[in-house]
Amino acid sequence: MEKIAVFQYITAFLFGSVIGSFLNVCIYRIPKKESIVFPSSHCPACNKKIKPYDNMPIISYILLKGRCRECGEKISFQYPLVEFLNAAGYVIMIWKFGVGINALIYALLYSALIVVTFIDLEHQIIPDRITLPGILIGFILGAAVLPVGWLNSLIGLLLGGGLFYLVAVASRGGMGGGDIKLIAMIGAFLGWRYTLLTIFLGALAGAIVGLSLMIFKGKGRKHPVPFGPFLALGAIASLLWGNDIIKWYINLGR
């Protein structure tokens, strides 16, 4: 591997971990409808301001042994996990799309999907503060920058949102409004083909997890399982390997 590539991957990882630290703030504060800017980072237990040297992504968690320096309260493993996932995701975007504006845009989409995933897992909500601006931004970038094109982007957001809206109406609330806006946002960024693939992969993953919970955990069919994380997973898989997955599926019928 060339030295320039190694440098790019290391830079992407470091930058992604820093952004991941900010994502943790979003995950914690957005459901509480708090500002993600003020006040500065502080311990949820003792409210003491976190010193800069205790706020280094991943490293600080290890050095502090997962506890607050001031009060000794345990720090959730979610914090380094989000930082690592975001950092690794940024490396993957550089590997897949090269250094450029497309990789940056897809990295930001990836970060938004991480925030959605962890909030939905914890609170069973998908905040409008992410999806509504995301729909508009996705369409603008799809029309002006990304290779998806404006028409494909428009069809993607309308098709995804429309299908989920019909499911919500038919199921009388079985599909949440947050899921509708999330798939519309994904459609705006990825276009209609990858939107359909996202739905398929998300539903498949959700079904596997749901059946596993029923078999191994004794959960009932009505046990709530947030769908947002599966849509996020499907969107990331579609973004990275969509063409390969579609070609593989088509070849199965030959």
C-alpha positions in Angstrom: 0.0 0.0 0.0 1.4 3.4 -1.0 2.4 5.8 1.8 -0.1 8.4 0.5 -3.0 5.9 0.8 -1.9 5.0 4.4 -1.8 8.7 5.3 -5.3 9.2 3.8 -6.7 6.3 5.8 -5.1 7.4 9.0 -6.4 11.0 8.5 -9.9 9.7 7.7 -9.9 7.5 10.8 -8.8 10.4 13.1 -11.2 12.8 11.5 -14.0 10.2 11.7 -13.3 9.6 15.4 -13.5 13.3 16.2 -16.8 13.6 14.4 -17.9 10.4 16.2 -17.3 12.2 19.5 -19.7 14.9 18.3 -22.2 12.3 17.3 -22.3 11.0 20.8 -23.4 14.5 21.9 -26.2 14.4 19.3 -27.3 11.0 20.3 -27.5 12.0 24.0 -29.0 15.5 23.5 -31.3 15.4 20.5 -34.0 13.1 22.1 -33.9 15.5 25.1 -34.4 18.5 22.7 -31.3 20.1 24.1 -28.8 22.2 22.2 -26.0 20.2 20.6 -23.6 23.1 20.9 -24.1 24.6 24.4 -23.1 23.8 27.1 -19.8 22.0 26.3 -19.3 18.3 27.0 -19.9 17.3 30.6 -20.4 14.2 32.7 -24.2 13.2 32.7 -23.7 12.1 36.3 -21.9 14.9 38.1 -22.3 17.7 35.4 -18.6 18.5 35.6 -17.1 19.9 32.4 -15.0 17.3 30.6 -11.4 18.5 30.2 -10.0 18.5 26.7 -7.4 15.8 27.6 -10.3 13.6 28.8 -12.3 14.1 25.7 -10.0 12.5 23.1 -11.9 10.0 21.1 -11.5 6.3 22.0 -8.1 7.0 23.8 -9.6 8.9 26.8 -12.1 6.0 27.4 -9.2 3.6 27.6 -7.0 5.8 29.8 -9.9 6.6 32.2 -10.8 2.9 32.3 -14.4 3.8 31.3 -15.1 6.0 34.3 -15.5 9.8 34.9 -12.3 11.3 36.3 -14.3 13.6 38.7 -17.0 11.3 40.1 -15.9 7.8 39.1 -19.3 7.1 37.4 -19.1 4.5 34.7 -19.0 5.8 31.2 -21.2 3.9 28.7 -19.3 1.8 26.2 -21.5 3.4 23.5 -19.2 6.4 23.5 -16.0 4.7 22.2 -18.2 2.3 20.0 -19.8 5.2 18.2 -16.4 6.9 17.7 -14.8 3.8 16.3 -17.7 2.9 14.1 -17.7 6.4 12.6 -13.9 6.4 12.2 -14.0 3.0 10.5 -16.8 4.2 8.3 -14.9 7.2 7.1 -12.0 4.9 6.1 -14.3 2.7 4.2 -15.7 5.7 2.3 -12.3 6.8 1.3 -11.4 3.2 0.2 -14.6 3.0 -1.8 -15.0 6.4 -3.4 -11.5 7.9 -3.1 -10.6 11.3 -1.7 -13.2 13.8 -2.9 -16.6 15.5 -2.4 -18.6 12.3 -3.0 -16.7 10.5 -0.2 -17.3 13.4 2.1 -21.0 13.5 1.4 -21.5 9.8 1.9 -19.4 10.0 5.1 -21.8 12.6 6.4 -24.8 10.4 5.4 -23.1 7.6 7.2 -22.8 9.7 10.4 -26.4 10.7 10.2 -27.4 7.0 10.0 -25.3 6.2 13.1 -27.1 8.9 15.1 -30.5 7.6 13.9 -29.5 4.1 14.7 -28.5 4.7 18.3 -31.4 7.1 19.1 -33.9 4.7 17.7 -32.4 1.7 19.6 -32.6 3.7 22.9 -35.8 5.8 22.5 -37.7 4.2 19.5 -37.8 7.6 17.8 -36.2 9.0 14.6 -35.8 12.7 15.1 -37.1 15.1 12.5 -34.1 17.3 13.2 -32.1 14.8 11.2 -34.4 13.4 8.6 -36.2 16.6 7.4 -33.1 18.6 6.7 -31.6 15.4 5.4 -34.3 15.0 2.7 -33.7 18.5 1.4 -29.9 18.3 1.6 -29.9 14.8 -0.1 -32.0 16.1 -3.0 -29.9 19.2 -3.5 -26.7 17.2 -3.4 -28.2 14.5 -5.5 -29.2 17.0 -8.1 -26.0 19.1 -8.1 -23.1 17.0 -7.0 -23.7 13.2 -6.6 -23.9 10.9 -9.6 -27.5 9.9 -8.7 -29.0 12.9 -10.5 -32.0 15.0 -9.6 -34.7 12.8 -11.2 -33.4 9.6 -9.6 -33.1 11.4 -6.3 -36.6 12.8 -6.5 -38.1 9.4 -7.5 -36.1 7.8 -4.7 -37.4 10.0 -1.9 -41.0 9.9 -3.3 -40.9 6.2 -3.8 -39.4 5.3 -0.5 -41.6 7.8 1.5 -44.7 6.9 -0.5 -44.3 3.1 0.0 -43.8 3.5 3.7 -46.7 5.9 4.0 -49.0 3.3 2.3 -47.7 0.7 4.7 -48.4 3.0 7.6 -52.0 3.6 6.4 -52.6 -0.1 5.7 -51.2 -1.2 9.0 -53.0 1.6 10.9 -49.9 2.9 12.6 -47.6 -0.2 12.2 -45.1 2.0 10.4 -43.9 5.1 12.2 -43.6 8.6 10.7 -39.9 8.6 11.5 -39.3 5.6 9.3 -41.2 7.2 6.5 -39.0 10.3 6.6 -35.9 8.2 7.1 -36.4 6.2 3.9 -37.3 9.4 2.0 -33.9 10.8 3.1 -32.1 7.7 2.1 -33.9 7.8 -1.3 -32.9 11.4 -1.8 -29.2 10.4 -1.4 -29.2 7.0 -3.1 -31.9 7.1 -5.8 -34.8 4.7 -6.4 -32.9 1.5 -7.2 -30.9 1.6 -4.0 -33.9 2.7 -2.1 -35.7 -0.5 -3.0 -32.6 -2.5 -2.2 -32.4 -0.7 1.2 -36.0 -1.7 2.0 -35.4 -5.3 1.0 -32.1 -5.6 3.0 -33.6 -3.8 6.0 -36.7 -6.0 6.0 -34.5 -9.1 5.7 -32.2 -8.1 8.5 -35.2 -7.1 10.6 -36.9 -10.4 10.0 -33.8 -12.4 11.0 -33.4 -10.4 14.2 -37.1 -10.7 15.0 -37.1 -14.4 14.5 -34.0 -14.7 16.6 -35.6 -12.8 19.5 -38.7 -15.0 19.3 -36.7 -18.3 19.3 -33.8 -17.5 21.7 -35.3 -14.7 23.9 -39.0 -15.8 24.0 -40.2 -12.5 22.7 -43.7 -12.3 21.2 -44.6 -11.2 17.7 -45.8 -7.9 19.0 -42.5 -7.1 20.8 -41.4 -3.7 19.4 -38.2 -3.8 17.3 -37.1 -0.4 15.9 -36.8 -0.5 12.1 -34.5 2.5 11.7 -31.3 0.6 12.5 -32.1 -2.0 9.8 -32.9 0.7 7.2 -29.6 2.3 8.1 -27.8 -1.0 7.7 -29.5 -1.6 4.4 -28.6 1.9 3.1 -25.0 1.4 4.0 -24.8 -2.0 2.3 -26.6 -0.6 -0.8 -24.2 2.4 -0.9 -21.1 0.2 -0.7 -22.1 -2.9 -2.6 -25.4 -2.1 -4.2 -24.4 -2.9 -7.8 -22.7 -6.2 -6.8 -25.8 -7.3 -4.8 -28.2 -6.5 -7.6 -26.0 -8.3 -10.2 -25.7 -11.3 -7.9 -29.5 -11.4 -7.4 -30.2 -11.1 -11.1 -27.8 -13.9 -11.9 -29.6 -16.2 -9.4 -32.5 -16.4 -11.9 -30.3 -17.5 -14.8 
